[in-house]
Amino acid sequence: MLIKCPVMADPRSQVSASMPQNPLGFSASEGSAVEMDPVEYTLRKRLPRKLPKRRNDVYINMKTDFKAQLARCQKLLDGGAGHREICIHGLGLAINRAINIALQLQAFSQGALQLAANTSTVELIDDLEPDDPDEAGEPLTRTRNNSAIHIKVFYPNA
């Protein structure tokens, strides 16, 4: 995802006047403090580190159609693959959708499926690259945390 934003400190801010810090929490790649000119940067969000991809792992996002994601999960549980369990992963905004898909699967099975949910925090890295390559500005990076959910949907042993 690309976001263009001017980066500059607010001169009226009490915090920026008393403590030298980088705007938006960005730091140079070497980790040293960098003074920033009001130059435009492009924000590039790196892909999150994914858990090992197994055949029964489903990563939910907000771009794919809900019904298509639900059908894929249903196909994994009912299809010829014969999976007795699947693991649904959702990150950030997709957490609600992941929960909704798991609950829909449970409702369609008339209670035959059980759910086990775990939450976690995932560290994400963003890059800020200067728009003008002639500028002497270095690319900046920022780490941030985002919530994640991992839902195990399974048939209990009968």
C-alpha positions as CSV (number, residue, x, y, z in Angstrom):
1,M,0.0,0.0,0.0
2,L,1.4,3.4,-0.9
3,I,0.5,6.5,1.1
4,K,2.1,9.9,0.3
5,C,2.5,12.1,3.3
6,P,4.5,15.2,4.1
7,V,6.6,14.5,7.2
8,M,7.4,17.4,9.5
9,A,7.4,18.1,13.2
10,D,4.8,20.4,14.6
11,P,6.7,23.5,15.9
12,R,4.0,24.3,18.4
13,S,4.2,20.9,20.1
14,Q,5.6,21.0,23.7
15,V,7.0,17.4,23.3
16,S,8.9,18.1,20.0
17,A,10.4,21.3,21.5
18,S,11.6,19.6,24.7
19,M,12.7,16.2,23.3
20,P,14.3,15.6,20.0
21,Q,12.4,12.8,18.2
22,N,11.5,11.6,14.8
23,P,8.0,12.4,13.5
24,L,5.7,9.4,13.1
25,G,8.2,7.2,15.1
26,F,10.4,6.6,12.1
27,S,14.1,6.0,12.4
28,A,16.9,5.8,10.0
29,S,18.0,2.4,8.9
30,E,21.1,2.7,11.1
31,G,18.9,3.5,14.1
32,S,20.4,7.1,14.6
33,A,18.2,10.2,14.9
34,V,17.6,12.0,11.7
35,E,16.4,15.6,11.2
36,M,13.7,15.7,8.5
37,D,12.9,18.4,6.0
38,P,9.3,18.8,4.9
39,V,9.9,16.5,2.0
40,E,7.3,14.1,0.7
41,Y,7.9,10.4,1.4
42,T,6.1,7.3,0.2
43,L,4.9,4.9,2.9
44,R,5.3,1.3,1.9
45,K,3.8,-1.3,4.2
46,R,5.7,-4.6,4.1
47,L,3.9,-7.8,4.1
48,P,3.5,-9.4,7.5
49,R,5.5,-12.5,8.4
50,K,3.3,-15.4,7.9
51,L,3.1,-18.6,9.8
52,P,4.0,-21.8,7.9
53,K,1.5,-22.3,5.1
54,R,-0.2,-25.7,5.4
55,R,-2.9,-27.0,3.2
56,N,-5.5,-26.4,6.0
57,D,-4.4,-22.8,6.8
58,V,-6.6,-20.0,5.5
59,Y,-5.5,-16.4,5.7
60,I,-8.4,-14.0,5.7
61,N,-8.2,-10.5,4.2
62,M,-10.5,-7.7,3.5
63,K,-9.9,-7.6,-0.3
64,T,-11.3,-11.1,-1.2
65,D,-15.1,-11.5,-1.2
66,F,-16.6,-12.8,2.0
67,K,-18.6,-15.6,0.3
68,A,-15.6,-16.8,-1.6
69,Q,-13.5,-17.1,1.6
70,L,-16.4,-18.8,3.4
71,A,-16.8,-21.3,0.5
72,R,-13.1,-22.0,0.5
73,C,-13.2,-22.9,4.2
74,Q,-16.3,-25.0,3.7
75,K,-14.7,-26.8,0.8
76,L,-11.6,-27.6,2.9
77,L,-13.7,-29.1,5.6
78,D,-16.2,-31.0,3.4
79,G,-14.2,-31.6,0.2
80,G,-12.1,-34.6,-0.9
81,A,-9.1,-33.3,1.0
82,G,-10.7,-34.8,4.2
83,H,-9.4,-32.1,6.6
84,R,-10.8,-32.7,10.1
85,E,-9.7,-29.2,11.1
86,I,-8.7,-25.9,9.5
87,C,-6.9,-22.9,11.0
88,I,-8.3,-19.4,10.1
89,H,-5.9,-16.5,10.5
90,G,-6.9,-12.8,10.6
91,L,-4.8,-9.7,11.0
92,G,-6.0,-6.2,12.0
93,L,-9.2,-5.2,10.3
94,A,-9.7,-8.8,9.1
95,I,-10.1,-10.1,12.7
96,N,-13.9,-9.5,12.6
97,R,-14.2,-11.3,9.3
98,A,-12.2,-14.3,10.5
99,I,-14.5,-14.6,13.5
100,N,-17.6,-14.2,11.4
101,I,-16.4,-17.0,9.0
102,A,-15.7,-19.3,11.9
103,L,-19.1,-18.7,13.4
104,Q,-20.8,-19.2,10.0
105,L,-19.0,-22.5,9.5
106,Q,-20.2,-23.6,13.0
107,A,-23.8,-22.6,12.3
108,F,-23.8,-24.4,8.9
109,S,-22.6,-27.6,10.6
110,Q,-25.5,-27.3,13.1
111,G,-23.1,-27.4,16.0
112,A,-20.9,-30.3,14.8
113,L,-17.9,-28.1,14.5
114,Q,-16.0,-26.7,17.5
115,L,-13.9,-23.5,17.7
116,A,-10.7,-22.7,19.6
117,A,-9.4,-19.1,19.2
118,N,-6.0,-17.7,20.1
119,T,-5.0,-14.1,19.9
120,S,-1.5,-12.7,19.3
121,T,0.4,-9.5,18.5
122,V,2.3,-9.3,15.2
123,E,5.1,-6.9,14.6
124,L,4.9,-5.1,11.2
125,I,7.5,-3.0,9.5
126,D,6.8,0.1,7.3
127,D,9.3,1.8,5.0
128,L,9.3,5.5,4.2
129,E,11.1,6.3,1.0
130,P,11.7,9.8,-0.3
131,D,9.8,10.6,-3.5
132,D,12.7,12.6,-5.0
133,P,15.7,10.2,-5.6
134,D,18.0,13.2,-5.9
135,E,17.4,14.2,-2.2
136,A,20.0,13.0,0.3
137,G,17.3,11.6,2.5
138,E,17.7,8.0,3.6
139,P,14.9,5.5,3.6
140,L,13.3,5.3,7.1
141,T,11.7,2.3,8.8
142,R,9.1,2.0,11.5
143,T,7.9,-1.0,13.4
144,R,4.4,-1.2,14.8
145,N,2.2,-3.8,16.4
146,N,-1.1,-5.2,15.1
147,S,-3.5,-7.7,16.6
148,A,-4.1,-11.1,15.1
149,I,-6.4,-14.0,15.7
150,H,-5.9,-17.7,14.9
151,I,-9.1,-19.8,15.0
152,K,-8.9,-23.6,14.9
153,V,-12.2,-25.0,13.4
154,F,-12.4,-28.7,14.0
155,Y,-14.7,-31.8,14.3
156,P,-14.4,-33.2,17.8
157,N,-13.5,-36.9,18.1
158,A,-16.7,-38.9,18.5
